[in-house]
Amino acid sequence: NYRFATSFNDAHYAMIIEADGNAYLIDENFTKVDRIEGVTAVEPCGEAFVCEIDEKETLYVSAKTK
């Protein structure tokens, strides 16, 4: 169960926030690639994501590219 999920971005990744509050970067096979702690909101932005963490906007760029 996802509480929130973005569409896949230009780098072919999406960000999900699970029902338990954990956020993950996933690939097109829905495999979890990275865990991001404390995310309460997220929006795709080109090949990156704008994440709200501790009430601050943070740009998250994955080191993994396809």
All heavy atoms as TSV, in Angstrom:
chain	resi	resn	atom	element	x	y	z
A	1	ASN	N	N	0.827	-1.191	0.000
A	1	ASN	CA	C	0.000	0.000	0.000
A	1	ASN	C	C	0.866	1.247	0.000
A	1	ASN	O	O	1.753	1.387	0.812
A	1	ASN	CB	C	-0.894	0.040	1.235
A	1	ASN	CG	C	-2.054	-0.908	1.128
A	1	ASN	OD1	O	-2.530	-1.192	0.045
A	1	ASN	ND2	N	-2.508	-1.392	2.265
A	2	TYR	N	N	0.571	2.138	-0.928
A	2	TYR	CA	C	1.272	3.408	-0.994
A	2	TYR	C	C	0.341	4.503	-0.498
A	2	TYR	O	O	-0.816	4.557	-0.856
A	2	TYR	CB	C	1.690	3.754	-2.422
A	2	TYR	CG	C	2.592	2.741	-3.082
A	2	TYR	CD1	C	2.500	2.491	-4.441
A	2	TYR	CD2	C	3.543	2.047	-2.360
A	2	TYR	CE1	C	3.335	1.580	-5.066
A	2	TYR	CE2	C	4.381	1.138	-2.967
A	2	TYR	CZ	C	4.270	0.907	-4.321
A	2	TYR	OH	O	5.096	0.012	-4.931
A	3	ARG	N	N	0.882	5.380	0.337
A	3	ARG	CA	C	0.127	6.553	0.748
A	3	ARG	C	C	0.171	7.605	-0.354
A	3	ARG	O	O	-0.751	8.381	-0.542
A	3	ARG	CB	C	0.714	7.097	2.057
A	3	ARG	CG	C	-0.090	8.232	2.655
A	3	ARG	CD	C	0.442	8.651	3.981
A	3	ARG	NE	N	1.738	9.303	3.766
A	3	ARG	CZ	C	2.593	9.601	4.719
A	3	ARG	NH1	N	2.339	9.287	5.956
A	3	ARG	NH2	N	3.715	10.199	4.449
A	4	PHE	N	N	1.288	7.612	-1.097
A	4	PHE	CA	C	1.480	8.574	-2.178
A	4	PHE	C	C	2.499	8.012	-3.153
A	4	PHE	O	O	3.447	7.333	-2.749
A	4	PHE	CB	C	1.990	9.906	-1.615
A	4	PHE	CG	C	2.221	10.947	-2.676
A	4	PHE	CD1	C	1.163	11.676	-3.169
A	4	PHE	CD2	C	3.478	11.168	-3.184
A	4	PHE	CE1	C	1.364	12.622	-4.172
A	4	PHE	CE2	C	3.698	12.112	-4.178
A	4	PHE	CZ	C	2.633	12.840	-4.667
A	5	ALA	N	N	2.329	8.294	-4.433
A	5	ALA	CA	C	3.298	7.887	-5.450
A	5	ALA	C	C	3.328	8.937	-6.554
A	5	ALA	O	O	2.293	9.474	-6.932
A	5	ALA	CB	C	2.931	6.536	-6.032
A	6	THR	N	N	4.528	9.233	-7.048
A	6	THR	CA	C	4.665	10.148	-8.175
A	6	THR	C	C	4.611	9.335	-9.468
A	6	THR	O	O	4.719	8.112	-9.459
A	6	THR	CB	C	6.009	10.901	-8.145
A	6	THR	OG1	O	7.075	9.984	-8.393
A	6	THR	CG2	C	6.215	11.627	-6.828
A	7	SER	N	N	4.512	10.024	-10.565
A	7	SER	CA	C	4.700	9.374	-11.857
A	7	SER	C	C	6.207	9.171	-12.038
A	7	SER	O	O	7.014	9.734	-11.299
A	7	SER	CB	C	4.118	10.241	-12.967
A	7	SER	OG	O	4.707	11.522	-12.943
A	8	PHE	N	N	6.576	8.382	-13.029
A	8	PHE	CA	C	8.001	8.180	-13.287
A	8	PHE	C	C	8.574	9.448	-13.912
A	8	PHE	O	O	7.947	10.077	-14.756
A	8	PHE	CB	C	8.213	6.970	-14.197
A	8	PHE	CG	C	7.995	5.676	-13.465
A	8	PHE	CD1	C	6.765	5.051	-13.489
A	8	PHE	CD2	C	9.014	5.099	-12.727
A	8	PHE	CE1	C	6.551	3.877	-12.795
A	8	PHE	CE2	C	8.810	3.931	-12.024
A	8	PHE	CZ	C	7.574	3.305	-12.063
A	9	ASN	N	N	9.780	9.815	-13.462
A	9	ASN	CA	C	10.395	11.050	-13.946
A	9	ASN	C	C	11.199	10.790	-15.214
A	9	ASN	O	O	11.177	9.685	-15.765
A	9	ASN	CB	C	11.245	11.701	-12.840
A	9	ASN	CG	C	12.477	10.898	-12.472
A	9	ASN	OD1	O	12.819	9.911	-13.105
A	9	ASN	ND2	N	13.157	11.324	-11.421
A	10	ASP	N	N	11.933	11.793	-15.674
A	10	ASP	CA	C	12.715	11.690	-16.906
A	10	ASP	C	C	13.820	10.632	-16.819
A	10	ASP	O	O	14.270	10.125	-17.839
A	10	ASP	CB	C	13.340	13.044	-17.258
A	10	ASP	CG	C	12.300	14.098	-17.605
A	10	ASP	OD1	O	11.119	13.734	-17.823
A	10	ASP	OD2	O	12.662	15.290	-17.658
A	11	ALA	N	N	14.246	10.298	-15.619
A	11	ALA	CA	C	15.283	9.275	-15.414
A	11	ALA	C	C	14.663	7.892	-15.203
A	11	ALA	O	O	15.368	6.942	-14.886
A	11	ALA	CB	C	16.169	9.649	-14.232
A	12	HIS	N	N	13.343	7.786	-15.349
A	12	HIS	CA	C	12.604	6.525	-15.238
A	12	HIS	C	C	12.517	5.993	-13.809
A	12	HIS	O	O	12.507	4.787	-13.586
A	12	HIS	CB	C	13.179	5.457	-16.171
A	12	HIS	CG	C	13.297	5.935	-17.577
A	12	HIS	ND1	N	12.211	6.049	-18.416
A	12	HIS	CD2	C	14.378	6.373	-18.289
A	12	HIS	CE1	C	12.621	6.512	-19.581
A	12	HIS	NE2	N	13.919	6.725	-19.528
A	13	TYR	N	N	12.462	6.906	-12.848
A	13	TYR	CA	C	12.259	6.546	-11.447
A	13	TYR	C	C	11.001	7.235	-10.927
A	13	TYR	O	O	10.591	8.268	-11.456
A	13	TYR	CB	C	13.439	6.987	-10.575
A	13	TYR	CG	C	14.706	6.212	-10.843
A	13	TYR	CD1	C	15.749	6.781	-11.553
A	13	TYR	CD2	C	14.854	4.912	-10.371
A	13	TYR	CE1	C	16.913	6.076	-11.809
A	13	TYR	CE2	C	16.019	4.197	-10.624
A	13	TYR	CZ	C	17.044	4.790	-11.339
A	13	TYR	OH	O	18.192	4.080	-11.590
A	14	ALA	N	N	10.416	6.670	-9.898
A	14	ALA	CA	C	9.290	7.286	-9.205
A	14	ALA	C	C	9.602	7.277	-7.715
A	14	ALA	O	O	10.439	6.504	-7.248
A	14	ALA	CB	C	7.995	6.523	-9.464
A	15	MET	N	N	8.950	8.129	-6.983
A	15	MET	CA	C	9.101	8.175	-5.528
A	15	MET	C	C	7.772	7.761	-4.934
A	15	MET	O	O	6.718	8.213	-5.367
A	15	MET	CB	C	9.465	9.592	-5.075
A	15	MET	CG	C	9.725	9.749	-3.603
A	15	MET	SD	S	11.406	9.408	-3.082
A	15	MET	CE	C	12.339	10.657	-3.944
A	16	ILE	N	N	7.834	6.868	-3.951
A	16	ILE	CA	C	6.628	6.428	-3.256
A	16	ILE	C	C	6.776	6.709	-1.768
A	16	ILE	O	O	7.881	6.726	-1.234
A	16	ILE	CB	C	6.353	4.923	-3.466
A	16	ILE	CG1	C	7.519	4.078	-2.927
A	16	ILE	CG2	C	6.070	4.617	-4.926
A	16	ILE	CD1	C	7.219	2.604	-2.828
A	17	ILE	N	N	5.660	6.971	-1.123
A	17	ILE	CA	C	5.610	7.040	0.334
A	17	ILE	C	C	4.642	5.947	0.744
A	17	ILE	O	O	3.486	5.939	0.328
A	17	ILE	CB	C	5.143	8.416	0.842
A	17	ILE	CG1	C	6.083	9.517	0.342
A	17	ILE	CG2	C	5.077	8.424	2.370
A	17	ILE	CD1	C	5.630	10.928	0.679
A	18	GLU	N	N	5.145	4.979	1.510
A	18	GLU	CA	C	4.318	3.852	1.919
A	18	GLU	C	C	3.405	4.238	3.071
A	18	GLU	O	O	3.576	5.290	3.699
A	18	GLU	CB	C	5.203	2.668	2.300
A	18	GLU	CG	C	5.971	2.119	1.106
A	18	GLU	CD	C	6.726	0.853	1.406
A	18	GLU	OE1	O	7.181	0.674	2.556
A	18	GLU	OE2	O	6.858	0.035	0.473
A	19	ALA	N	N	2.448	3.396	3.356
A	19	ALA	CA	C	1.472	3.649	4.415
A	19	ALA	C	C	2.148	3.873	5.766
A	19	ALA	O	O	1.655	4.633	6.595
A	19	ALA	CB	C	0.483	2.498	4.502
A	20	ASP	N	N	3.319	3.254	5.975
A	20	ASP	CA	C	4.027	3.406	7.257
A	20	ASP	C	C	4.882	4.669	7.308
A	20	ASP	O	O	5.566	4.932	8.288
A	20	ASP	CB	C	4.875	2.177	7.554
A	20	ASP	CG	C	5.965	1.934	6.522
A	20	ASP	OD1	O	6.163	2.781	5.620
A	20	ASP	OD2	O	6.634	0.887	6.606
A	21	GLY	N	N	4.884	5.468	6.213
A	21	GLY	CA	C	5.613	6.729	6.193
A	21	GLY	C	C	6.996	6.658	5.588
A	21	GLY	O	O	7.633	7.691	5.397
A	22	ASN	N	N	7.494	5.473	5.271
A	22	ASN	CA	C	8.808	5.364	4.637
A	22	ASN	C	C	8.713	5.733	3.167
A	22	ASN	O	O	7.770	5.342	2.480
A	22	ASN	CB	C	9.362	3.940	4.771
A	22	ASN	CG	C	9.720	3.604	6.198
A	22	ASN	OD1	O	10.266	4.430	6.913
A	22	ASN	ND2	N	9.402	2.402	6.616
A	23	ALA	N	N	9.699	6.491	2.670
A	23	ALA	CA	C	9.725	6.906	1.264
A	23	ALA	C	C	10.833	6.146	0.548
A	23	ALA	O	O	11.912	5.909	1.105
A	23	ALA	CB	C	9.969	8.402	1.153
A	24	TYR	N	N	10.547	5.768	-0.695
A	24	TYR	CA	C	11.508	5.010	-1.494
A	24	TYR	C	C	11.515	5.514	-2.920
A	24	TYR	O	O	10.478	5.899	-3.464
A	24	TYR	CB	C	11.140	3.518	-1.526
A	24	TYR	CG	C	11.237	2.846	-0.196
A	24	TYR	CD1	C	10.129	2.771	0.632
A	24	TYR	CD2	C	12.430	2.281	0.243
A	24	TYR	CE1	C	10.204	2.156	1.868
A	24	TYR	CE2	C	12.513	1.660	1.476
A	24	TYR	CZ	C	11.398	1.598	2.280
A	24	TYR	OH	O	11.470	0.997	3.504
A	25	LEU	N	N	12.698	5.455	-3.532
A	25	LEU	CA	C	12.845	5.650	-4.953
A	25	LEU	C	C	12.676	4.263	-5.565
A	25	LEU	O	O	13.285	3.295	-5.088
A	25	LEU	CB	C	14.242	6.197	-5.259
A	25	LEU	CG	C	14.550	6.548	-6.701
A	25	LEU	CD1	C	13.750	7.778	-7.116
A	25	LEU	CD2	C	16.027	6.788	-6.883
A	26	ILE	N	N	11.821	4.134	-6.594
A	26	ILE	CA	C	11.631	2.842	-7.242
A	26	ILE	C	C	11.922	2.968	-8.734
A	26	ILE	O	O	11.805	4.052	-9.308
A	26	ILE	CB	C	10.198	2.287	-7.036
A	26	ILE	CG1	C	9.144	3.225	-7.618
A	26	ILE	CG2	C	9.940	1.993	-5.563
A	26	ILE	CD1	C	7.740	2.626	-7.647
A	27	ASP	N	N	12.322	1.848	-9.340
A	27	ASP	CA	C	12.542	1.851	-10.780
A	27	ASP	C	C	11.276	1.367	-11.484
A	27	ASP	O	O	10.261	1.101	-10.839
A	27	ASP	CB	C	13.780	1.026	-11.155
A	27	ASP	CG	C	13.668	-0.453	-10.820
A	27	ASP	OD1	O	12.542	-0.972	-10.615
A	27	ASP	OD2	O	14.723	-1.113	-10.769
A	28	GLU	N	N	11.341	1.250	-12.805
A	28	GLU	CA	C	10.154	0.881	-13.573
A	28	GLU	C	C	9.676	-0.545	-13.321
A	28	GLU	O	O	8.582	-0.911	-13.706
A	28	GLU	CB	C	10.407	1.108	-15.062
A	28	GLU	CG	C	10.502	2.582	-15.395
A	28	GLU	CD	C	10.745	2.835	-16.860
A	28	GLU	OE1	O	11.644	2.197	-17.445
A	28	GLU	OE2	O	10.027	3.689	-17.416
A	29	ASN	N	N	10.511	-1.374	-12.656
A	29	ASN	CA	C	10.106	-2.724	-12.268
A	29	ASN	C	C	9.530	-2.735	-10.853
A	29	ASN	O	O	9.297	-3.796	-10.296
A	29	ASN	CB	C	11.295	-3.684	-12.350
A	29	ASN	CG	C	11.803	-3.833	-13.756
A	29	ASN	OD1	O	11.027	-3.960	-14.695
A	29	ASN	ND2	N	13.113	-3.796	-13.926
A	30	PHE	N	N	9.349	-1.544	-10.276
A	30	PHE	CA	C	8.835	-1.350	-8.917
A	30	PHE	C	C	9.792	-1.908	-7.856
A	30	PHE	O	O	9.384	-2.234	-6.748
A	30	PHE	CB	C	7.421	-1.930	-8.759
A	30	PHE	CG	C	6.428	-1.260	-9.660
A	30	PHE	CD1	C	6.125	-1.798	-10.897
A	30	PHE	CD2	C	5.845	-0.061	-9.297
A	30	PHE	CE1	C	5.237	-1.159	-11.753
A	30	PHE	CE2	C	4.949	0.580	-10.150
A	30	PHE	CZ	C	4.651	0.023	-11.378
A	31	THR	N	N	11.076	-1.980	-8.196
A	31	THR	CA	C	12.117	-2.395	-7.259
A	31	THR	C	C	12.570	-1.182	-6.470
A	31	THR	O	O	12.845	-0.122	-7.056
A	31	THR	CB	C	13.320	-2.992	-8.020
A	31	THR	OG1	O	12.862	-4.099	-8.799
A	31	THR	CG2	C	14.417	-3.444	-7.068
A	32	LYS	N	N	12.648	-1.312	-5.150
A	32	LYS	CA	C	13.121	-0.208	-4.308
A	32	LYS	C	C	14.613	-0.017	-4.538
A	32	LYS	O	O	15.407	-0.947	-4.401
A	32	LYS	CB	C	12.845	-0.510	-2.842
A	32	LYS	CG	C	11.360	-0.551	-2.525
A	32	LYS	CD	C	11.125	-0.957	-1.089
A	32	LYS	CE	C	9.629	-1.050	-0.799
A	32	LYS	NZ	N	9.370	-1.572	0.557
A	33	VAL	N	N	14.998	1.215	-4.899
A	33	VAL	CA	C	16.373	1.544	-5.229
A	33	VAL	C	C	17.053	2.291	-4.085
A	33	VAL	O	O	18.234	2.100	-3.822
A	33	VAL	CB	C	16.422	2.392	-6.525
A	33	VAL	CG1	C	17.827	2.830	-6.846
A	33	VAL	CG2	C	15.811	1.619	-7.681
A	34	ASP	N	N	16.314	3.141	-3.394
A	34	ASP	CA	C	16.887	3.958	-2.327
A	34	ASP	C	C	15.792	4.325	-1.340
A	34	ASP	O	O	14.634	4.472	-1.721
A	34	ASP	CB	C	17.498	5.227	-2.926
A	34	ASP	CG	C	18.482	5.926	-2.010
A	34	ASP	OD1	O	18.792	5.373	-0.929
A	34	ASP	OD2	O	18.947	7.016	-2.368
A	35	ARG	N	N	16.167	4.463	-0.064
A	35	ARG	CA	C	15.223	4.880	0.974
A	35	ARG	C	C	15.557	6.305	1.379
A	35	ARG	O	O	16.723	6.651	1.563
A	35	ARG	CB	C	15.327	3.965	2.192
A	35	ARG	CG	C	14.369	4.359	3.293
A	35	ARG	CD	C	14.379	3.315	4.409
A	35	ARG	NE	N	13.358	3.637	5.373
A	35	ARG	CZ	C	13.601	3.994	6.617
A	35	ARG	NH1	N	14.836	4.060	7.057
A	35	ARG	NH2	N	12.616	4.282	7.424
A	36	ILE	N	N	14.546	7.133	1.516
A	36	ILE	CA	C	14.723	8.521	1.912
A	36	ILE	C	C	13.885	8.739	3.167
A	36	ILE	O	O	12.668	8.554	3.145
A	36	ILE	CB	C	14.288	9.497	0.792
A	36	ILE	CG1	C	15.047	9.200	-0.506
A	36	ILE	CG2	C	14.556	10.930	1.199
A	36	ILE	CD1	C	14.379	8.247	-1.401
A	37	GLU	N	N	14.518	9.123	4.254
A	37	GLU	CA	C	13.827	9.252	5.536
A	37	GLU	C	C	13.168	10.612	5.702
A	37	GLU	O	O	13.679	11.618	5.244
A	37	GLU	CB	C	14.804	9.016	6.683
A	37	GLU	CG	C	15.331	7.597	6.709
A	37	GLU	CD	C	16.183	7.326	7.926
A	37	GLU	OE1	O	16.012	8.008	8.954
A	37	GLU	OE2	O	17.021	6.422	7.846
A	38	GLY	N	N	12.016	10.611	6.356
A	38	GLY	CA	C	11.365	11.841	6.772
A	38	GLY	C	C	10.612	12.595	5.695
A	38	GLY	O	O	10.260	13.755	5.885
A	39	VAL	N	N	10.347	11.978	4.559
A	39	VAL	CA	C	9.657	12.662	3.457
A	39	VAL	C	C	8.159	12.701	3.753
A	39	VAL	O	O	7.548	11.687	4.048
A	39	VAL	CB	C	9.909	11.948	2.113
A	39	VAL	CG1	C	9.114	12.603	1.007
A	39	VAL	CG2	C	11.392	11.949	1.785
A	40	THR	N	N	7.577	13.892	3.682
A	40	THR	CA	C	6.133	14.025	3.897
A	40	THR	C	C	5.396	14.383	2.614
A	40	THR	O	O	4.194	14.193	2.523
A	40	THR	CB	C	5.833	15.076	4.975
A	40	THR	OG1	O	6.461	16.315	4.604
A	40	THR	CG2	C	6.348	14.635	6.329
A	41	ALA	N	N	6.114	14.904	1.617
A	41	ALA	CA	C	5.523	15.227	0.317
A	41	ALA	C	C	6.629	15.204	-0.718
A	41	ALA	O	O	7.792	15.438	-0.398
A	41	ALA	CB	C	4.859	16.599	0.352
A	42	VAL	N	N	6.253	14.906	-1.957
A	42	VAL	CA	C	7.258	14.817	-3.031
A	42	VAL	C	C	6.615	15.162	-4.366
A	42	VAL	O	O	5.434	14.919	-4.584
A	42	VAL	CB	C	7.898	13.408	-3.056
A	42	VAL	CG1	C	6.873	12.355	-3.374
A	42	VAL	CG2	C	9.051	13.347	-4.032
A	43	GLU	N	N	7.425	15.754	-5.243
A	43	GLU	CA	C	6.973	16.137	-6.581
A	43	GLU	C	C	8.120	15.882	-7.560
A	43	GLU	O	O	9.261	16.274	-7.294
A	43	GLU	CB	C	6.613	17.622	-6.588
A	43	GLU	CG	C	5.935	18.096	-7.827
A	43	GLU	CD	C	4.509	17.584	-7.941
A	43	GLU	OE1	O	3.823	17.433	-6.916
A	43	GLU	OE2	O	4.083	17.337	-9.079
A	44	PRO	N	N	7.869	15.199	-8.701
A	44	PRO	CA	C	8.942	15.008	-9.674
A	44	PRO	C	C	9.355	16.339	-10.304
A	44	PRO	O	O	8.535	17.243	-10.458
A	44	PRO	CB	C	8.332	14.064	-10.714
A	44	PRO	CG	C	6.862	14.144	-10.524
A	44	PRO	CD	C	6.608	14.610	-9.133
A	45	CYS	N	N	10.635	16.438	-10.647
A	45	CYS	CA	C	11.187	17.664	-11.233
A	45	CYS	C	C	12.305	17.258	-12.194
A	45	CYS	O	O	13.457	17.133	-11.785
A	45	CYS	CB	C	11.700	18.578	-10.135
A	45	CYS	SG	S	12.387	20.121	-10.732
A	46	GLY	N	N	11.964	17.020	-13.460
A	46	GLY	CA	C	12.961	16.562	-14.436
A	46	GLY	C	C	13.499	15.201	-14.050
A	46	GLY	O	O	12.750	14.243	-13.938
A	47	GLU	N	N	14.799	15.094	-13.813
A	47	GLU	CA	C	15.402	13.836	-13.377
A	47	GLU	C	C	15.549	13.781	-11.857
A	47	GLU	O	O	16.134	12.842	-11.323
A	47	GLU	CB	C	16.760	13.628	-14.044
A	47	GLU	CG	C	16.640	13.376	-15.527
A	47	GLU	CD	C	17.924	12.928	-16.171
A	47	GLU	OE1	O	18.935	12.762	-15.464
A	47	GLU	OE2	O	17.929	12.740	-17.392
A	48	ALA	N	N	15.036	14.767	-11.160
A	48	ALA	CA	C	15.142	14.843	-9.704
A	48	ALA	C	C	13.749	14.852	-9.088
A	48	ALA	O	O	12.745	14.736	-9.779
A	48	ALA	CB	C	15.901	16.111	-9.307
A	49	PHE	N	N	13.709	14.982	-7.777
A	49	PHE	CA	C	12.460	15.110	-7.042
A	49	PHE	C	C	12.611	16.225	-6.023
A	49	PHE	O	O	13.676	16.400	-5.441
A	49	PHE	CB	C	12.127	13.822	-6.280
A	49	PHE	CG	C	11.838	12.657	-7.175
A	49	PHE	CD1	C	12.843	11.808	-7.585
A	49	PHE	CD2	C	10.548	12.417	-7.625
A	49	PHE	CE1	C	12.576	10.735	-8.411
A	49	PHE	CE2	C	10.268	11.358	-8.455
A	49	PHE	CZ	C	11.290	10.507	-8.852
A	50	VAL	N	N	11.553	16.990	-5.818
A	50	VAL	CA	C	11.513	17.973	-4.746
A	50	VAL	C	C	10.770	17.301	-3.596
A	50	VAL	O	O	9.612	16.930	-3.731
A	50	VAL	CB	C	10.808	19.273	-5.176
A	50	VAL	CG1	C	10.725	20.241	-4.007
A	50	VAL	CG2	C	11.535	19.902	-6.362
A	51	CYS	N	N	11.473	17.104	-2.482
A	51	CYS	CA	C	10.913	16.416	-1.320
A	51	CYS	C	C	10.738	17.404	-0.173
A	51	CYS	O	O	11.590	18.266	0.039
A	51	CYS	CB	C	11.850	15.302	-0.845
A	51	CYS	SG	S	12.166	14.043	-2.075
A	52	GLU	N	N	9.656	17.257	0.558
A	52	GLU	CA	C	9.482	18.026	1.782
A	52	GLU	C	C	9.957	17.142	2.928
A	52	GLU	O	O	9.425	16.062	3.156
A	52	GLU	CB	C	8.030	18.418	1.991
A	52	GLU	CG	C	7.848	19.297	3.211
A	52	GLU	CD	C	6.425	19.779	3.359
A	52	GLU	OE1	O	5.938	20.456	2.434
A	52	GLU	OE2	O	5.818	19.482	4.401
A	53	ILE	N	N	10.994	17.613	3.606
A	53	ILE	CA	C	11.577	16.900	4.741
A	53	ILE	C	C	11.698	17.902	5.879
A	53	ILE	O	O	12.334	18.945	5.727
A	53	ILE	CB	C	12.957	16.308	4.399
A	53	ILE	CG1	C	12.834	15.349	3.204
A	53	ILE	CG2	C	13.554	15.601	5.601
A	53	ILE	CD1	C	14.160	14.852	2.670
A	54	ASP	N	N	11.087	17.587	7.013
A	54	ASP	CA	C	11.105	18.494	8.168
A	54	ASP	C	C	10.644	19.902	7.791
A	54	ASP	O	O	11.274	20.896	8.140
A	54	ASP	CB	C	12.496	18.549	8.801
A	54	ASP	CG	C	12.918	17.217	9.379
A	54	ASP	OD1	O	12.041	16.469	9.860
A	54	ASP	OD2	O	14.129	16.919	9.350
A	55	GLU	N	N	9.574	19.975	6.997
A	55	GLU	CA	C	8.956	21.231	6.567
A	55	GLU	C	C	9.862	22.093	5.688
A	55	GLU	O	O	9.642	23.282	5.533
A	55	GLU	CB	C	8.454	22.024	7.770
A	55	GLU	CG	C	7.390	21.282	8.564
A	55	GLU	CD	C	6.862	22.080	9.734
A	55	GLU	OE1	O	7.117	23.293	9.805
A	55	GLU	OE2	O	6.182	21.472	10.575
A	56	LYS	N	N	10.902	21.485	5.099
A	56	LYS	CA	C	11.793	22.190	4.186
A	56	LYS	C	C	11.803	21.452	2.858
A	56	LYS	O	O	11.771	20.230	2.821
A	56	LYS	CB	C	13.222	22.236	4.741
A	56	LYS	CG	C	13.349	22.993	6.027
A	56	LYS	CD	C	14.772	22.932	6.524
A	56	LYS	CE	C	14.864	23.582	7.899
A	56	LYS	NZ	N	16.154	23.327	8.518
A	57	GLU	N	N	11.860	22.206	1.752
A	57	GLU	CA	C	11.969	21.587	0.442
A	57	GLU	C	C	13.416	21.226	0.175
A	57	GLU	O	O	14.328	22.036	0.369
A	57	GLU	CB	C	11.452	22.525	-0.642
A	57	GLU	CG	C	9.952	22.656	-0.626
A	57	GLU	CD	C	9.427	23.420	-1.815
A	57	GLU	OE1	O	10.217	24.097	-2.509
A	57	GLU	OE2	O	8.214	23.348	-2.048
A	58	THR	N	N	13.620	19.979	-0.262
A	58	THR	CA	C	14.951	19.455	-0.532
A	58	THR	C	C	14.947	18.842	-1.922
A	58	THR	O	O	14.018	18.110	-2.274
A	58	THR	CB	C	15.324	18.371	0.502
A	58	THR	OG1	O	15.249	18.937	1.808
A	58	THR	CG2	C	16.710	17.827	0.266
A	59	LEU	N	N	15.956	19.125	-2.716
A	59	LEU	CA	C	16.071	18.527	-4.031
A	59	LEU	C	C	16.781	17.203	-3.883
A	59	LEU	O	O	17.893	17.119	-3.355
A	59	LEU	CB	C	16.848	19.446	-4.983
A	59	LEU	CG	C	16.913	18.992	-6.428
A	59	LEU	CD1	C	15.512	18.957	-7.054
A	59	LEU	CD2	C	17.826	19.901	-7.216
A	60	TYR	N	N	16.136	16.123	-4.330
A	60	TYR	CA	C	16.733	14.793	-4.269
A	60	TYR	C	C	17.077	14.363	-5.678
A	60	TYR	O	O	16.226	14.318	-6.552
A	60	TYR	CB	C	15.743	13.774	-3.650
A	60	TYR	CG	C	16.276	12.372	-3.701
A	60	TYR	CD1	C	17.126	11.893	-2.707
A	60	TYR	CD2	C	15.963	11.535	-4.760
A	60	TYR	CE1	C	17.630	10.613	-2.767
A	60	TYR	CE2	C	16.474	10.247	-4.814
A	60	TYR	CZ	C	17.301	9.801	-3.831
A	60	TYR	OH	O	17.821	8.528	-3.895
A	61	VAL	N	N	18.351	14.064	-5.910
A	61	VAL	CA	C	18.816	13.582	-7.196
A	61	VAL	C	C	19.459	12.237	-6.962
A	61	VAL	O	O	20.385	12.102	-6.156
A	61	VAL	CB	C	19.859	14.550	-7.826
A	61	VAL	CG1	C	20.330	14.028	-9.167
A	61	VAL	CG2	C	19.272	15.947	-7.954
A	62	SER	N	N	18.985	11.218	-7.656
A	62	SER	CA	C	19.528	9.884	-7.489
A	62	SER	C	C	20.904	9.801	-8.125
A	62	SER	O	O	21.135	10.328	-9.208
A	62	SER	CB	C	18.596	8.860	-8.143
A	62	SER	OG	O	19.217	7.593	-8.141
A	63	ALA	N	N	21.815	9.107	-7.465
A	63	ALA	CA	C	23.144	8.866	-8.037
A	63	ALA	C	C	23.060	7.806	-9.123
A	63	ALA	O	O	23.952	7.694	-9.954
A	63	ALA	CB	C	24.113	8.417	-6.947
A	64	LYS	N	N	21.988	7.047	-9.138
A	64	LYS	CA	C	21.802	5.995	-10.131
A	64	LYS	C	C	21.107	6.589	-11.345
A	64	LYS	O	O	20.146	7.311	-11.227
A	64	LYS	CB	C	20.974	4.856	-9.555
A	64	LYS	CG	C	21.605	4.229	-8.339
A	64	LYS	CD	C	20.682	3.196	-7.734
A	64	LYS	CE	C	21.194	2.681	-6.436
A	64	LYS	NZ	N	22.244	1.752	-6.506
A	65	THR	N	N	21.613	6.287	-12.518
A	65	THR	CA	C	20.976	6.729	-13.755
A	65	THR	C	C	20.810	5.539	-14.679
A	65	THR	O	O	21.521	4.548	-14.568
A	65	THR	CB	C	21.819	7.805	-14.468
A	65	THR	OG1	O	23.117	7.277	-14.742
A	65	THR	CG2	C	21.946	9.055	-13.632
A	66	LYS	N	N	19.861	5.645	-15.567
A	66	LYS	CA	C	19.618	4.549	-16.525
A	66	LYS	C	C	20.096	4.939	-17.892
A	66	LYS	O	O	20.173	6.054	-18.238
A	66	LYS	CB	C	18.131	4.221	-16.559
A	66	LYS	CG	C	17.682	3.589	-15.282
A	66	LYS	CD	C	16.338	2.965	-15.484
A	66	LYS	CE	C	16.044	2.147	-14.243
A	66	LYS	NZ	N	15.054	1.170	-14.411
